[in-house]
Amino acid sequence: MNFLGAIILVALILLGVFTLVNWPVLIAPTTLSFVAFDIEGPLGVILLGVTLVLVALFVFYALALRTNMLMESRRHNQELQAQRKLAESAETSRINELRTQIEQEFAQLRGVILAVDTRMDTVAQSTKQSIDEATNSLAALVGEMDDKIDRALARGGS
């Protein structure tokens, strides 16, 4: 219970005690004037009744405000839940799109790497073949030179 509620409760208790203590005075008949006519009646009971009606109206007003606030709070909570779900689904969608894009990029990179690997194999085989041909050519030239040197030595030595 908040501070204002406690004050209201204390005021109502004091009003009740005041009414009980002064009950004989409150029910004493008096002439009451209503501008157009006059009647005999207990002024205290009429004022007490008006006070209780006003208290009931204030309680009803406070309950209506509280109910309206709770309904508004519930509506805001539902809207927040809907927005949260929408944001989560959008985030999930973005993550799935990103995953798809990354997978596509990796697939393209795999294709490029495979093409480069194949080309490197081709270049390596071509280079090996060129080196083998150059080695064979060089070996043939060395053999020829060796033969010429052997023949030249054989002619010079004979």
Buried (B, 14 or more C-beta within 10 A) or exposed (E): EEEEEEEBEEEEEEBEEEBEEEEEEBEEEEEEEEEEEEEEEBBBBEEBEEEEEEBEEEEEEEEEEEEEEEEEEEEEEEEEEEEEEEEEEEEEEEEEEEEEEEEEEEEEEEEEEEEEEEEEEEEEEEEEEEEEEEEEEEEEEEEEEEEEEEEEEEEEEE
